[in-house]
Amino acid sequence: MNLVLVLREVTGMALSEYLTPRLWQPIGAEADATWVKAPDGTVTGSGNFNAILRDYGRLGMLLANDGAVGDKQIVPRDYLLEATDWHRQPDTFAPGKATRYFGYGYLFWLFPGEKRRFALLGIYGQSIFVDPELKLVMVITAAAKTASVGAEALGRERDALWQRRGPCLWELVAGALRSAIWSSVPGAGRIFARAILPSMSFWRPILA
């Protein structure tokens, strides 16, 4: 939240306004996204972001390509490499230390192992898994009933898939999806900030 306030002070823009032309539209987003805002109108930049499945896929592909869309660099490559490689993080942020499984780096959850793999994890189990080497992105938009994801079937099944079978599965799926193409044409989607009741969850399963 502090960084959101700094951005607003420096640019005079809300985080959603700032990112729409600099990130969301350049990745080719086809639909609007929403970000929850606090009662004072400040966007909660640490989470509470909602988009359709295909646009999450586009965001994942941007990350898999180290911040580039085609020949245009949207996010600084060096920043993403540092943020998503656990070897570049303090020892306390390493996998098995930051959490029992994941490492941590600049809001990304980092997989153990020598290959650079990482995830964006929502509080209700929504996930974007990224493998830059394979150029593979997998998105889960299903949501658990509560924030205690690990205690529910969704969390257990997701963890069993990625933590025990992840590498082999990723390579298998990547081989089958080599011809998949994500649009690199700038999109018309925008990011809006909206207020919701604190008790509401606006993450929903979305069918492609």
TORGU-604081 format. One record per residue: residue in three letters; y, z, x of N, C-alpha, C in turn. Coordinates in pm, whole numbers. Atoms other than C-alpha are relative to their C-alpha. Example, Ala and Ser with C-alpha at 12.3 -4.5 7.8 and 13.67 -1.06 7.14 Angstrom:
// residues 2
+---------+--------+--------+--------+--------+--------+--------+--------+--------+--------+
! residuo !   n_c2 !   n_c3 !   n_c1 !  ca_c2 !  ca_c3 !  ca_c1 !   c_c2 !   c_c3 !   c_c1 !
+---------+--------+--------+--------+--------+--------+--------+--------+--------+--------+
!     Ala !   -119 !      0 !     89 !   -450 !    780 !   1230 !    120 !      0 !     90 !
!     Ser !   -119 !     -6 !    -82 !   -106 !    714 !   1367 !    109 !     73 !    -77 !
+---------+--------+--------+--------+--------+--------+--------+--------+--------+--------+
***
This chain:
// residues 208
+---------+--------+--------+--------+--------+--------+--------+--------+--------+--------+
! residuo !   n_c2 !   n_c3 !   n_c1 !  ca_c2 !  ca_c3 !  ca_c1 !   c_c2 !   c_c3 !   c_c1 !
+---------+--------+--------+--------+--------+--------+--------+--------+--------+--------+
!     Met !   -120 !      0 !     82 !      0 !      0 !      0 !    126 !      0 !     86 !
!     Asn !   -118 !     -4 !    -86 !    241 !     73 !    287 !     40 !   -139 !     49 !
!     Leu !    -29 !    135 !    -46 !    210 !   -284 !    416 !     61 !    -84 !   -111 !
!     Val !    -57 !     71 !    114 !    285 !   -415 !     67 !    148 !     33 !    -13 !
!     Leu !   -139 !    -43 !      9 !    606 !   -212 !     63 !     83 !    -59 !    113 !
!     Val !    -71 !     60 !   -114 !    703 !   -337 !    410 !     27 !   -148 !    -28 !
!     Leu !    -17 !    142 !     31 !    644 !   -698 !    300 !    111 !    -22 !   -102 !
!     Arg !   -103 !     15 !    104 !    859 !   -653 !     -9 !    139 !     27 !     55 !
!     Glu !   -130 !    -33 !    -58 !   1138 !   -495 !    195 !     50 !   -112 !     90 !
!     Val !    -39 !    104 !    -96 !   1136 !   -772 !    458 !     29 !   -133 !    -69 !
!     Thr !    -11 !    133 !     61 !   1090 !  -1075 !    230 !     71 !      0 !   -135 !
!     Gly !    -57 !     -6 !    134 !   1226 !   -951 !   -101 !    -94 !    -54 !   -106 !
!     Met !     97 !     58 !     91 !    907 !  -1080 !   -262 !   -118 !     94 !    -20 !
!     Ala !    124 !    -73 !     24 !    606 !   -919 !   -426 !   -112 !    -70 !     76 !
!     Leu !    113 !     57 !    -75 !    275 !   -973 !   -245 !    -56 !   -122 !    -70 !
!     Ser !     54 !    113 !     76 !    153 !  -1203 !   -524 !     90 !   -123 !     13 !
!     Glu !    -94 !    111 !    -15 !    468 !  -1417 !   -500 !     -7 !    -58 !    141 !
!     Tyr !      3 !     44 !   -140 !    444 !  -1433 !   -121 !   -125 !    -84 !     29 !
!     Leu !    126 !     66 !    -34 !     79 !  -1541 !   -110 !    -29 !   -127 !    -80 !
!     Thr !     31 !    118 !     82 !     83 !  -1802 !   -388 !     20 !   -130 !     76 !
!     Pro !    -17 !    128 !    -71 !    238 !  -2087 !   -181 !    -57 !      0 !    141 !
!     Arg !     44 !     -8 !   -139 !    108 !  -1962 !    154 !   -151 !     10 !     15 !
!     Leu !    145 !    -17 !     -8 !   -257 !  -1895 !     71 !    -72 !    -60 !   -120 !
!     Trp !     78 !     35 !    118 !   -369 !  -1948 !   -286 !      5 !   -150 !    -30 !
!     Gln !    -11 !    143 !     26 !   -237 !  -2299 !   -343 !    -51 !    -87 !    115 !
!     Pro !     55 !     81 !   -109 !   -318 !  -2432 !      8 !   -152 !     -7 !      6 !
!     Ile !    146 !      8 !     -3 !   -688 !  -2345 !    -35 !    -54 !    -87 !   -112 !
!     Gly !     44 !     86 !    109 !   -697 !  -2565 !   -346 !    -41 !     77 !   -124 !
!     Ala !     38 !    -81 !    116 !   -726 !  -2283 !   -602 !     30 !    -75 !   -129 !
!     Glu !    -15 !     77 !    124 !   -780 !  -2439 !   -943 !     51 !     84 !   -116 !
!     Ala !    -40 !    -88 !    110 !   -688 !  -2136 !  -1154 !     89 !    111 !     51 !
!     Asp !    -83 !   -115 !    -34 !   -445 !  -1848 !  -1162 !    -87 !    119 !     33 !
!     Ala !     66 !   -127 !    -32 !   -546 !  -1514 !  -1016 !     93 !    112 !    -41 !
!     Thr !    -84 !   -114 !     36 !   -421 !  -1167 !  -1103 !    -21 !    115 !     97 !
!     Trp !      3 !   -119 !    -85 !   -340 !   -857 !   -906 !     60 !    115 !    -80 !
!     Val !    -51 !   -115 !     75 !   -294 !   -515 !  -1065 !    124 !     55 !     69 !
!     Lys !   -119 !    -61 !    -57 !     45 !   -356 !  -1019 !     16 !    143 !    -50 !
!     Ala !    -25 !   -139 !     33 !    147 !      7 !  -1020 !    112 !      9 !   -104 !
!     Pro !   -106 !    -16 !    100 !    385 !    150 !  -1283 !    139 !    -41 !     50 !
!     Asp !   -131 !     38 !    -52 !    680 !     82 !  -1050 !      9 !   -149 !     30 !
!     Gly !     -2 !    145 !    -19 !    584 !   -287 !  -1033 !    -57 !    -47 !    133 !
!     Thr !     54 !     36 !   -131 !    436 !   -276 !   -682 !   -146 !    -44 !    -13 !
!     Val !    137 !     48 !      1 !    119 !   -482 !   -635 !    -87 !     92 !     84 !
!     Thr !     93 !    -86 !    -75 !   -179 !   -270 !   -527 !    -79 !    -87 !     98 !
!     Gly !     56 !     97 !    -94 !   -259 !   -478 !   -220 !   -134 !     37 !     60 !
!     Ser !    127 !    -40 !    -61 !   -564 !   -276 !   -113 !   -121 !    -39 !    -84 !
!     Gly !    112 !     40 !     87 !   -774 !   -410 !   -401 !     51 !    -47 !   -134 !
!     Asn !    -40 !     34 !    137 !   -773 !   -490 !   -774 !     48 !   -143 !    -14 !
!     Phe !    -33 !    143 !      5 !   -760 !   -867 !   -726 !   -108 !    -71 !    -79 !
!     Asn !     94 !     66 !     89 !   -924 !  -1098 !   -980 !     22 !   -151 !      0 !
!     Ala !     -8 !    145 !      1 !  -1004 !  -1471 !   -966 !   -132 !    -56 !    -54 !
!     Ile !    124 !     61 !     46 !  -1265 !  -1718 !  -1089 !    -94 !    -24 !    118 !
!     Leu !    103 !     10 !   -104 !  -1587 !  -1770 !   -898 !     29 !   -113 !    100 !
!     Arg !    -20 !    113 !    -92 !  -1503 !  -2113 !   -755 !    117 !     24 !     95 !
!     Asp !   -112 !    -29 !    -88 !  -1171 !  -1992 !   -619 !    -34 !    109 !    102 !
!     Tyr !     53 !    -94 !   -100 !  -1342 !  -1696 !   -457 !    -78 !    -77 !    107 !
!     Gly !     72 !     83 !    -95 !  -1567 !  -1958 !   -298 !     93 !    -70 !     96 !
!     Arg !    -99 !     68 !    -86 !  -1265 !  -2145 !   -167 !     61 !     98 !     99 !
!     Leu !    -52 !   -102 !    -92 !  -1124 !  -1824 !    -22 !   -103 !     31 !    107 !
!     Gly !    105 !    -25 !    -97 !  -1460 !  -1758 !    142 !    -12 !   -112 !    103 !
!     Met !      8 !    113 !    -94 !  -1466 !  -2108 !    293 !    118 !     -2 !     97 !
!     Leu !   -114 !    -14 !    -91 !  -1118 !  -2053 !    434 !    -36 !     97 !    112 !
!     Leu !     38 !   -100 !   -100 !  -1255 !  -1744 !    610 !   -112 !    -52 !     89 !
!     Ala !    110 !     56 !    -78 !  -1572 !  -1926 !    719 !     50 !   -101 !    102 !
!     Asn !    -59 !     97 !    -91 !  -1351 !  -2189 !    882 !    112 !     61 !     83 !
!     Asp !    -95 !    -73 !    -85 !  -1151 !  -1923 !   1066 !    145 !    -25 !    -38 !
!     Gly !   -137 !      9 !     50 !   -844 !  -1959 !    846 !     55 !   -139 !    -18 !
!     Ala !    -48 !    138 !     10 !   -825 !  -2339 !    837 !    -52 !    -68 !   -126 !
!     Val !     40 !     90 !    107 !   -834 !  -2585 !    549 !     24 !   -141 !     52 !
!     Gly !    -14 !    129 !    -65 !   -906 !  -2927 !    693 !     59 !     19 !    139 !
!     Asp !    -63 !    -13 !   -132 !   -676 !  -2967 !    993 !    123 !     91 !     -3 !
!     Lys !   -115 !    -89 !     14 !   -421 !  -2714 !    867 !    -43 !    145 !     11 !
!     Gln !     30 !   -141 !    -18 !   -430 !  -2354 !    985 !     83 !     82 !    -99 !
!     Ile !    -67 !    -76 !    104 !   -348 !  -2131 !    687 !     19 !    145 !     43 !
!     Val !     -4 !   -138 !    -51 !   -428 !  -1790 !    839 !    -22 !     -6 !    151 !
!     Pro !     17 !      5 !   -145 !   -391 !  -1728 !   1214 !   -145 !     26 !     42 !
!     Arg !    140 !     -9 !    -40 !   -732 !  -1785 !   1375 !    -27 !    125 !     83 !
!     Asp !     24 !   -116 !    -87 !   -696 !  -1513 !   1639 !     -5 !    129 !    -81 !
!     Tyr !      1 !   -119 !     86 !   -618 !  -1257 !   1370 !   -134 !     16 !    -69 !
!     Leu !    128 !     -8 !     70 !   -933 !  -1342 !   1173 !   -116 !     30 !     93 !
!     Leu !    107 !    -28 !    -95 !  -1153 !  -1342 !   1480 !     -3 !    148 !     38 !
!     Glu !     -6 !   -142 !    -34 !  -1033 !   -994 !   1569 !    -40 !     85 !   -121 !
!     Ala !     26 !    -80 !    120 !  -1056 !   -869 !   1210 !   -146 !      0 !    -42 !
!     Thr !    136 !     16 !     53 !  -1412 !   -990 !   1151 !   -110 !      9 !    106 !
!     Asp !     99 !    -16 !   -107 !  -1586 !   -923 !   1483 !     -6 !    148 !     38 !
!     Trp !      6 !   -145 !    -23 !  -1711 !   -566 !   1516 !      9 !     36 !    147 !
!     His !    -11 !    -27 !   -143 !  -1722 !   -598 !   1894 !    146 !     25 !     43 !
!     Arg !   -142 !    -14 !    -33 !  -1340 !   -606 !   1889 !     63 !    122 !    -65 !
!     Gln !    -52 !   -117 !     69 !  -1304 !   -289 !   1683 !    -27 !    126 !     83 !
!     Pro !     30 !   -128 !    -66 !  -1288 !     73 !   1804 !   -145 !     40 !    -26 !
!     Asp !    140 !    -38 !     10 !  -1628 !    227 !   1858 !    -32 !     70 !   -132 !
!     Thr !     25 !    -72 !    125 !  -1592 !    447 !   1550 !     -7 !    -94 !   -120 !
!     Phe !      4 !     98 !    108 !  -1560 !    129 !   1337 !   -122 !    -92 !     11 !
!     Ala !    118 !     85 !    -20 !  -1888 !    -22 !   1463 !   -100 !     18 !   -113 !
!     Pro !    106 !    -14 !    100 !  -2179 !    -91 !   1225 !    -87 !    122 !     32 !
!     Gly !     80 !   -120 !    -18 !  -2381 !    224 !   1172 !     84 !    123 !     28 !
!     Lys !    -90 !   -112 !    -24 !  -2078 !    439 !   1252 !    110 !      6 !   -106 !
!     Ala !    -98 !      4 !    107 !  -1808 !    326 !   1011 !    -66 !     35 !   -133 !
!     Thr !     86 !    -35 !    112 !  -2080 !    339 !    744 !   -143 !     -2 !     53 !
!     Arg !    140 !      1 !    -44 !  -2457 !    370 !    757 !    -47 !   -140 !     33 !
!     Tyr !     43 !    138 !    -27 !  -2480 !    -10 !    767 !    115 !    -85 !     55 !
!     Phe !   -109 !     88 !    -38 !  -2150 !   -196 !    784 !     92 !     62 !    106 !
!     Gly !   -115 !    -37 !    -78 !  -1879 !   -187 !   1047 !    124 !    -32 !    -82 !
!     Tyr !   -123 !     20 !     76 !  -1514 !   -217 !    947 !    108 !    -59 !     88 !
!     Gly !   -109 !     60 !    -75 !  -1220 !   -430 !   1052 !    104 !    -61 !    -91 !
!     Tyr !   -113 !     56 !     75 !   -886 !   -487 !    875 !    -39 !    -39 !   -143 !
!     Leu !     43 !     19 !    140 !  -1031 !   -458 !    520 !   -123 !    -89 !    -16 !
!     Phe !    126 !     73 !      5 !  -1341 !   -663 !    608 !   -115 !     94 !     38 !
!     Trp !    121 !    -74 !    -35 !  -1691 !   -512 !    614 !    -86 !    -88 !     88 !
!     Leu !     60 !     81 !   -107 !  -1877 !   -628 !    925 !   -148 !     30 !     14 !
!     Phe !    144 !    -14 !    -12 !  -2251 !   -690 !    947 !    -40 !     36 !    144 !
!     Pro !     52 !    -26 !   -135 !  -2450 !   -551 !   1242 !    -63 !   -126 !     56 !
!     Gly !     60 !    116 !    -65 !  -2599 !   -793 !   1492 !    101 !    -74 !     85 !
!     Glu !    -87 !     71 !    -92 !  -2461 !  -1029 !   1750 !     75 !   -116 !    -65 !
!     Lys !    -71 !    107 !     70 !  -2369 !  -1306 !   1505 !    110 !     59 !    -87 !
!     Arg !   -115 !    -47 !     79 !  -2032 !  -1269 !   1335 !    -20 !    -34 !   -148 !
!     Arg !     15 !     13 !    144 !  -2095 !  -1214 !    965 !     74 !    115 !    -65 !
!     Phe !    -82 !   -104 !     60 !  -1876 !  -1021 !    728 !      7 !    -19 !   -152 !
!     Ala !     -5 !      3 !    146 !  -1806 !   -943 !    363 !    128 !     63 !    -51 !
!     Leu !   -104 !    -67 !     78 !  -1535 !   -856 !    115 !    -74 !     65 !   -116 !
!     Leu !     78 !    -74 !     98 !  -1674 !   -587 !   -114 !     90 !     68 !   -102 !
!     Gly !    -74 !    -63 !    109 !  -1536 !   -487 !   -453 !    -63 !    133 !    -37 !
!     Ile !     47 !   -136 !     30 !  -1567 !   -132 !   -579 !   -112 !      2 !   -103 !
!     Tyr !    106 !      5 !    100 !  -1793 !   -238 !   -866 !   -114 !    -94 !     40 !
!     Gly !    111 !     80 !    -49 !  -2025 !   -448 !   -649 !     28 !   -147 !     17 !
!     Gln !    -34 !    141 !    -22 !  -1844 !   -782 !   -649 !      7 !    -25 !    151 !
!     Ser !     13 !     21 !   -144 !  -1895 !   -944 !   -311 !     24 !   -146 !     39 !
!     Ile !     -9 !    132 !    -64 !  -1803 !  -1239 !    -91 !    -59 !     16 !    138 !
!     Phe !     66 !     -4 !   -130 !  -2041 !  -1283 !    202 !     32 !   -127 !     76 !
!     Val !    -46 !    114 !    -80 !  -1928 !  -1510 !    486 !    -76 !     -7 !    131 !
!     Asp !     65 !     26 !   -128 !  -2123 !  -1662 !    776 !     73 !   -118 !     64 !
!     Pro !    -77 !    108 !    -60 !  -1879 !  -1864 !    993 !    -86 !   -101 !     77 !
!     Glu !     83 !     91 !    -78 !  -2153 !  -2009 !   1214 !    -70 !   -102 !    -89 !
!     Leu !     70 !     89 !     92 !  -2345 !  -2154 !    919 !     94 !    -66 !   -100 !
!     Lys !    -97 !     47 !    100 !  -2026 !  -2227 !    720 !    -54 !     25 !   -140 !
!     Leu !     65 !    -38 !    125 !  -2196 !  -2044 !    435 !     75 !    115 !    -65 !
!     Val !    -66 !   -103 !     79 !  -2030 !  -1841 !    161 !    -82 !     25 !   -125 !
!     Met !     69 !    -35 !    124 !  -2204 !  -1653 !   -119 !     85 !    101 !    -75 !
!     Val !    -88 !    -83 !     82 !  -2012 !  -1494 !   -404 !    -79 !     65 !   -113 !
!     Ile !     60 !    -74 !    112 !  -2132 !  -1226 !   -646 !    114 !     51 !    -87 !
!     Thr !   -105 !    -46 !     90 !  -1911 !  -1169 !   -950 !    -52 !     98 !   -105 !
!     Ala !     53 !   -101 !     92 !  -2147 !   -946 !  -1147 !     58 !    136 !     35 !
!     Ala !    -61 !   -130 !    -23 !  -2010 !   -595 !  -1188 !    -90 !    112 !    -48 !
!     Ala !     77 !   -119 !     39 !  -2181 !   -256 !  -1197 !     74 !     75 !   -110 !
!     Lys !    -60 !    -77 !    108 !  -2117 !    -14 !  -1480 !    100 !    102 !     53 !
!     Thr !    -88 !   -101 !    -58 !  -1954 !    240 !  -1249 !     29 !    -35 !    145 !
!     Ala !    -35 !     23 !   -141 !  -1799 !    257 !   -903 !   -109 !     51 !     94 !
!     Ser !    112 !    -48 !    -82 !  -2117 !    429 !   -778 !   -106 !   -109 !      8 !
!     Val !     85 !    119 !      0 !  -2273 !     90 !   -705 !   -137 !     28 !     60 !
!     Gly !    127 !    -27 !    -67 !  -2541 !    225 !   -472 !   -102 !     67 !    -87 !
!     Ala !     92 !    -70 !     88 !  -2690 !    429 !   -754 !    -52 !    -89 !   -112 !
!     Glu !     39 !     91 !    107 !  -2732 !    125 !   -980 !    -88 !   -113 !     55 !
!     Ala !     90 !    108 !    -39 !  -2979 !   -163 !   -976 !     75 !   -111 !     73 !
!     Leu !    -77 !    106 !    -65 !  -2706 !   -412 !   -882 !     20 !     29 !    147 !
!     Gly !    -23 !    -35 !   -139 !  -2622 !   -224 !   -564 !   -126 !      0 !     82 !
!     Arg !    126 !     -5 !    -74 !  -2982 !   -166 !   -463 !    -54 !   -141 !     27 !
!     Glu !     50 !    136 !    -17 !  -3078 !   -529 !   -519 !     87 !    -79 !     97 !
!     Arg !    -90 !     69 !    -93 !  -2771 !   -659 !   -338 !    -25 !     46 !    142 !
!     Asp !     22 !    -51 !   -134 !  -2831 !   -432 !    -42 !   -135 !    -44 !     57 !
!     Ala !    131 !     45 !    -45 !  -3200 !   -524 !    -26 !      6 !   -146 !     44 !
!     Leu !    -12 !    142 !    -31 !  -3105 !   -892 !    -23 !     71 !    -23 !    133 !
!     Trp !    -81 !     31 !   -117 !  -2835 !   -882 !    245 !    -39 !     81 !    123 !
!     Gln !     28 !    -84 !   -116 !  -2947 !   -595 !    464 !   -138 !    -24 !     58 !
!     Arg !    136 !     16 !    -50 !  -3316 !   -677 !    491 !    -42 !   -147 !     14 !
!     Arg !     42 !    140 !     -3 !  -3348 !  -1048 !    422 !    115 !    -95 !     26 !
!     Gly !   -120 !     81 !    -10 !  -2994 !  -1166 !    477 !     -5 !   -116 !     98 !
!     Pro !     -8 !    109 !    -97 !  -3012 !  -1367 !    802 !    -93 !   -117 !    -31 !
!     Cys !     94 !    109 !     29 !  -3324 !  -1565 !    711 !     42 !    -73 !   -127 !
!     Leu !    -40 !     62 !    125 !  -3202 !  -1625 !    357 !    123 !    -86 !     20 !
!     Trp !   -122 !     76 !    -22 !  -2859 !  -1737 !    473 !    -30 !   -134 !     65 !
!     Glu !     31 !    124 !    -70 !  -3007 !  -1994 !    709 !    -75 !    -97 !    -91 !
!     Leu !     74 !     84 !     94 !  -3242 !  -2122 !    438 !     95 !    -65 !    -99 !
!     Val !    -94 !     52 !     99 !  -2964 !  -2158 !    181 !     98 !    -97 !     65 !
!     Ala !    -94 !     89 !    -68 !  -2727 !  -2313 !    434 !    -59 !   -138 !     19 !
!     Gly !     65 !    130 !    -17 !  -2978 !  -2587 !    504 !     -3 !    -81 !   -128 !
!     Ala !      7 !     69 !    128 !  -2996 !  -2668 !    135 !    138 !    -39 !    -53 !
!     Leu !   -134 !     23 !     53 !  -2619 !  -2670 !     87 !     92 !    -74 !     96 !
!     Arg !    -83 !     68 !   -100 !  -2502 !  -2879 !    380 !     95 !   -101 !    -63 !
!     Ser !    -82 !    105 !     60 !  -2363 !  -3143 !    144 !    104 !     55 !    -96 !
!     Ala !    -97 !    -57 !     93 !  -2159 !  -2899 !    -66 !    141 !    -19 !     54 !
!     Ile !   -137 !     29 !    -41 !  -1787 !  -2985 !    -58 !     96 !     83 !    -86 !
!     Trp !   -104 !    -73 !     71 !  -1497 !  -2758 !   -148 !    131 !    -75 !     19 !
!     Ser !   -125 !     76 !     -5 !  -1166 !  -2926 !   -232 !     97 !     64 !     98 !
!     Ser !   -104 !    -49 !    -90 !   -902 !  -2897 !     39 !    137 !    -46 !    -46 !
!     Val !   -127 !     45 !     55 !   -631 !  -3045 !   -184 !     76 !    122 !    -54 !
!     Pro !    -75 !   -115 !     50 !   -352 !  -2793 !   -253 !    -12 !     12 !   -151 !
!     Gly !     23 !    -21 !    142 !   -412 !  -2640 !   -594 !    125 !     42 !    -74 !
!     Ala !   -112 !    -37 !     84 !   -190 !  -2547 !   -882 !     -7 !    145 !    -45 !
!     Gly !     15 !   -140 !     41 !   -318 !  -2192 !   -926 !    106 !     88 !     62 !
!     Arg !    -98 !    -96 !    -48 !    -77 !  -1905 !   -888 !    -61 !    140 !     -7 !
!     Ile !     43 !   -139 !      5 !   -119 !  -1532 !   -831 !    103 !     79 !    -78 !
!     Phe !    -88 !    -82 !     82 !     26 !  -1302 !  -1093 !    -32 !    147 !     19 !
!     Ala !     20 !   -146 !      2 !     76 !   -927 !  -1084 !      8 !     44 !   -145 !
!     Arg !     -2 !    -46 !    138 !     -6 !   -752 !  -1409 !    -38 !    147 !     -4 !
!     Ala !     31 !   -141 !     17 !    -29 !   -396 !  -1532 !   -118 !     14 !    -94 !
!     Ile !    112 !    -29 !     89 !   -351 !   -262 !  -1683 !    -18 !    151 !     -6 !
!     Leu !     29 !   -142 !      8 !   -472 !     76 !  -1797 !    -87 !     43 !    117 !
!     Pro !     77 !    -45 !   -117 !   -611 !    278 !  -1502 !   -150 !      4 !    -25 !
!     Ser !    142 !    -13 !     28 !   -946 !    320 !  -1679 !    -70 !   -133 !    -21 !
!     Met !     60 !    131 !     27 !  -1000 !    -53 !  -1731 !    -52 !    -66 !    127 !
!     Ser !     50 !     84 !   -109 !  -1213 !   -273 !  -1507 !     21 !   -144 !    -41 !
!     Phe !    -24 !    139 !     38 !  -1096 !   -633 !  -1504 !    -88 !    -96 !     76 !
!     Trp !     99 !     85 !    -64 !  -1380 !   -762 !  -1287 !   -106 !    -33 !   -105 !
!     Arg !     97 !     40 !     99 !  -1615 !   -961 !  -1508 !    -93 !   -106 !     58 !
!     Pro !     87 !    110 !    -40 !  -1922 !  -1182 !  -1453 !     58 !   -131 !    -49 !
!     Ile !    -54 !    132 !     36 !  -1808 !  -1545 !  -1451 !   -106 !   -105 !     30 !
!     Leu !     98 !    107 !    -19 !  -2041 !  -1839 !  -1498 !     72 !   -124 !     51 !
!     Ala !    -61 !    122 !    -53 !  -1963 !  -2146 !  -1289 !    -20 !   -113 !    -98 !
+---------+--------+--------+--------+--------+--------+--------+--------+--------+--------+
***
